[in-house]
């Protein structure tokens, strides 16, 4: 859209750019093409565009063959875009991006997010859409230059802070270029910058308690001129030992520690247990025949290595809204690490039955004791890793307490989202989880309207 056309169109549709909505319209067509090119779009991509405005980027994204979901808060602009860019690959929603349910995107294949974020709400929008875990594979944001500098900052710099570490914990951030105010109508008072954000390899950094880490970071940066030994004095840390192990000065302040050192500090306070992984070889399982009759007992490594029939339990836990909790398996699991799985589950060990194993796994993984309802029993097959599985379900009112040593991350999802997610990204799930879910659906053990 040409510079001369924008004021005319805005007048025709009765839009006077609202500062509080961050309405600055891009008119530089070369820059618009360059921005879209950075996303490397193909027909396989599903693009969420935040604040499409007059469609400066939207049309170019469609030209790449991608499907587009545009989120526009201003009703007048939404109506204008519907009339101007009617397209079978474009869905336009007249909503506030802050109210959008990111979980819906799990139902799509490869998702990329593009947006010119309003300056006044850029931080909450940013943290909402990069929250971990996420179905998004690329974030391409135009931000206030100051915010872009903060999320891409390095340690021991003025911009390095709590927001930096929160974003970089699970993402890599690249500041691509500074953008002059002159390419917008009206011109903003400050410069902008385009940043590219991509997910880290989950194994790139050591595991830690994310919530603890973020809490430590927030507390320390709220008093950034104080030494960490003072701001974190309530935690039982041997500072001499921690500093020597992690390579920082005992008098260091918050901005002097790298992300890796912050992770190490969190693990000094709450170490991630490796006991479960080390005990794998000591577990003994019942080996069963085709009718689930016990033949003998064998260690885990033999059972899995020889694909012997054995027993397992899975649980589907629902909250009051009818959403089901799914967990992403810990990275040290010997089978299907970092794949999504049922709410809780595990093997039936020697000298215990299905019901006892279900109660034990529920307590170990989610920290709860609730009445379980039997749903069905699945036969052992290649799809269940040769496990006979008793599937149970339960409803919870209290908050779950996921065991970080057992679960990488987890969350509640509507059954409708789970259906769409499994259809769009079956590789995200363990085969047994998919079998349990499909069987439960067929038995109507899941609310069909949810």
N, C-alpha and C positions, 0 to 999 in steps of 0.2 A: 504494500500500500504506500503510495507516494505521500511525501510530506504535506503537499497542498491539499490532499484529499481528507486528511484526518480531521481538521477543524470543521470542515463542511459536514462530514458524516456525524461527528459528535453533536453538532447543532441540530441536524435533522432528527436524530433519535433522542434529543433532549438530555444529553449527558454533559454535565460540567464536571470535569475531573475532580474527584473527591480525594483530598490529601490523606484522610484517615483510612481510606481503602487502598492507598498506594497506587492510584491510577495514573501511571505514566506509560504512555503508549509508544512503542518502538516504531520508528519510521525509517531507519537505515536498513534497506533491503539486503545489501551486501552482508551486513553484520547478522541479520536474521538468517540468511543462508549459511553463514559460517557457524552460527550456534547450532543449527539443526545438523550440520555435517558432523559435529563433534559427537553426536549420539550414535553414529554408524548404524542408521536404521535400515531395516529390511521388512519384507512383508510378514516375517515371523514375529515382529515386535508388537506389543500392546503398550501404547504410550498414554500415560496420564499427564495431562497438561493442566497446571494450576494457573488460574487467572489468564485465560486466553485473550481477554480484552477484545480487540477488533480483529483478531485472527492472524496477526503478523507471522506467527510461527505455525499456527494450526494448518494452514494451507500447504506450507512447505513439508510438514510432517506427513500429511496425506499423500503428497506427491511421491514420497518414498515408499508407499505401499503399506504403511503401518496402519493398524486400527488405533483410533484415538478416543479417549474419554476425557472431555474437557469439563473442568469444574469452574464455573463462573458465578460469583456471588451476586453481581449486579444484574437484576432482572432485565433491564433495558439492553445491556450488552448481550445477555444470553439470547434474547429474542432477535436481536440484530444478527447474531452469528447463525442462528437456526435458519433465518431467511437467506443469508448470504452464502453459507457453506453447507447446504443440505447435501449429505453424502452418506452412502450406505455403510461406510467404515467410520463414521463419526457419531458418537453419542455425546450429547451436551446436557449436563445437569446444572440446574440453577440452584447451587448449594454453596455453603461456606466450606472451603477445603478443611477447616478445622473440625467440621462435623462429619467428615467422610470416614467410613469404616475401612481402614487399610486392609483388614483381613479379607475383604471381598476379592482382593487382587490375587490371592492364592488360587483362585479359580481360573486364572489366565496362565498362559505359557510364560514367555519371556517378557517381563514388565520393565519399562523404563519410565522415569519421571522427569518431566521438563517443566520449569516454571520460572517466572519472574516474580519472586516473592515480595509482597508488600513489606516495606521497611519496618512498619510499626508492629508487625506480627511475624517477622521472619524467624526469630528464635523459636517460638512455640511451633510454627509450621515445620521448621527444620527438625526439631527434636521429635515431633510426631511422626514424620515420614521416614526418619532414619532409625527409629526405635527398633531394637533387636528382640526377637527375630523378625525378618522382613521378607516378603516375596519379591522385592524390587532388586533388579540386577544392576541398575545404573541410575544415578541421580545427577541431573544437569540443572543447576540453579543459578539464576542471576540474583545476587544478594548485594546489600549495602557493602561497600568495600571493607568497612571495619569488621563486619561479621565474617566475611570471607577470610580476612586475615586471621581472625581468632580461631576458626575451625581448621585452618591449614598451618597453624603456627608450630614452631619447633620449641623445645625446652630452652629455658633461660632467655626468653624474649618477652617483650612487654605484652604481646597479644596472647601468650600461652596461658591457659587457664582451665577452669572446670569444664567449660563447653568444649574446648579442644579435646580433652581426654575422653569426654563422654562420646563424642562423635568418632574419634580415632580408635576407640577400643575395639570396634568391630568393622571399621571402614578405613579405606585409604582416601585421602583428600588431596586433590591437585587444583591449585589456583591457575586457571588457564589464561586469563587476561583481564586487565582493567578495562572498564567501559565508561566512556565519557558521558556526562549528563546531557550533552548536546544531541545525542541520538534519540532522546525521548521528548514527547510532548505531553504535558508541560515538563520542563527540565527540572529534575530533582535537585535538591540543594547540595548533594554529595555525589561522589563517584560511585559506580557499581563495579562488580567483578563477577565473572563467570567461573564457577567451580564445578569440577567433576568429582563425584563420590562413587566409589565402588566397594563392594563387600570384600573384606579380608578372607583369605583362606582360613577356615576355622582352626586349622592346626598351626597357623603361623605364630601364634603367641601361646604361652602357657595358660592352662585353665585357671580360673580364680572365681571367687564369689563376686559376681558383678555388682550386686546391690551393696555389698560391703565396700567395694572399691569406690563406687560413686559417692557413697556416704563419706568416706575418708577424704576424697578429693574436694567435695563441697565444703566440708568443715575446714580443711586446710587452706583453701583459696579464699575463704571468707575472712581469713586473717593472714594474708599472703606475706606480710612482712615479718611474721613470727617464725621462729624455727619449728620444724616439724616435731621435734622432741617435746615442745611445749604445747602445740595445738593438738597433738595426738597423745598427750601424756596420760590419758585415762586408759589407754590400751597397754597391755602388758607386753612391751617390746624391749628387747635387749638392744639398744641403739648401737652399741659398739659392734655387736655381732651382726646386726642387720646391715649396717653401713659397710662392713667389711665384705659380707656376702654379696651385696648388691652394687657395691662400688660407688657410694655417695658419701659425702662428708657428714659427720654426726651433727653438724650445725646447719645442715642444708635447709632451705626453705622450699615451699611447695613447687615453685616454678623451676627449680633446679633438677627435679627428678624426671627422667624419661618415662614414657608409657610402660616400658618393660620393667623399670624400677618400681613404679607404682603397683604393677601387678605383683611383683616380688614382695613388696611391703604388705599388700593385702594377704598374701600367702604366709607371711611371717605371723600375722595375727590369727588367721583361720586357714591352716594348711589344707590343701586338697588331699584327701586320703587316697592312697594307692593300694590300701589293704584289700579292697574288693577285687582289683585286678590281679593282685598277687595270690589271692586265695582260689583263683579259678581252678588250678590244678588239683586242689584238695577236695572239691565238691564231688559227691557221688550221687548218680541219678539211677532210678529204676529203669532198666532196659525191658521193654515190653514187646509182646507179639502183636499180630494184626488185630487182635480182639482186646488189646490193652491189658493183657494179663502179664504180670511180672515174671520175667524169666531169670533175671539176675541183676546185679548192680555193677556199674562201671563209672570210672572217673569222666568228668566233663570232656577232657581232651579226646578220649577214645570215642565217647558218644557222638561228638560232633565230627571228629575226624573220619569215623566209619559210617556216618549217617545212620546211626541206630535209632530205632523208634524209642521215644521217651515221652515224658509228660510235662505239661506246662499249664499255666493259668494266665488269663488276660482279664482286665477289669476296664469297664467304661464308666467313668464318673461324670455325673451331670450336675450342673449348678441349678439354682432356682429358675434361671431364665431358659432352661432347657439346652444349654450349651454343654458340649462335651470337652473334657480336658484331654489334650494330646501332649505327649512328651517327645522330645528329641533325645535319642539315646546318647549316653555319654561316649566320649571319644575313645575310651579304652575298652569298650565292649568287643568281645572276640567275634561277634557276628553283627552285621549291619550297624556299625558305629555311625553316629550322627544322622541316622535316619529317623523319621517320625514314627511313633508307635502308639499303641493303646495307652490309656491313662496310667496304668501300672500293669506289671506282669513279670513272670519269671518262671523258672523251672520248679518242678516238684522234686524235692530232694529225697534221699533215702530216709526211710522211717517217718515219712509224713504223707498225708493224703492231699487231695486237691483243695479241700476247704481250708485246711490248715495252711497250705502254701499260699493261698489267696490272701488270707488275713495277714500272714507274715509279710508278703510283698507289699501290701497296701500300707502297712506300718513303716516298712523300711524305705519305701520310695516316696510316699506322700505324707507320712506322719499322721495318718488318721486311722480311726477304728469306727467303721460304720457297718450296719447290716447289709449284707450282700444278697442279691437276688440272682439265682442261676438263670441264664438265658438259654444256652445250648452247648452241646459238646461237638467239637470239630474233629473229624478223623485225621490221623497222621497221613501226611502226603508231602510231596516235594514243595508245595506252596506253604506248608506250615513248618518246613525244615524238619520233617518227620516227627512232629510233636502232636500228640493227642492234646487238645486244648479245651479246658472248661472255661467258657466265657461267662463272666458275671457282670452285673451292673449295680450301681448305687446312686443315690442322690445325696448331695452334701449342701449344708447351709453355712458351715464355717469355712474359713480360708484354708487352703491346702498348704502344706509345708514341704515343698519338693526338696528331696535330698540332692544337693548339688554334686555329690560324689557319685550319684547314680544317674542323674538327669542333666543333660547339657542345658536345656531350656524347655519351657512348656507354656501352654496357654489354652484358654477356652475358645472354642469355635462353634458356630451354629452347625447343626447337621447338614444343612443345605450347602454351607461352605465346604465341609468335609467331602461331600459328594462331588462337588465341582473340582475341588483340589485333587482328589484321587483320579478323576478323569483327565485333568489337564497335566498333572505332574506325578504319575504313578511311581516314578523313580525316587520320589521324596520319602516313600513309605517302606516299612518292612513288609514282605509278602504276607506274613501272618496277620499283621494289623489289617491289611486290606481284606483278607479272608474273613476275619472276625467281623469287620464292619459290614461287609456285604451279607454275611449270614444273618447278622442282627437285623439288618434292613429287611431282608426277606421274611424274617420271623415277626416283623412289626414290633421289635423291641425298642425301636427308636421312634420318637414322635414324628410321623410323616409330614406334619405341617411345619416343623422347626427348620 
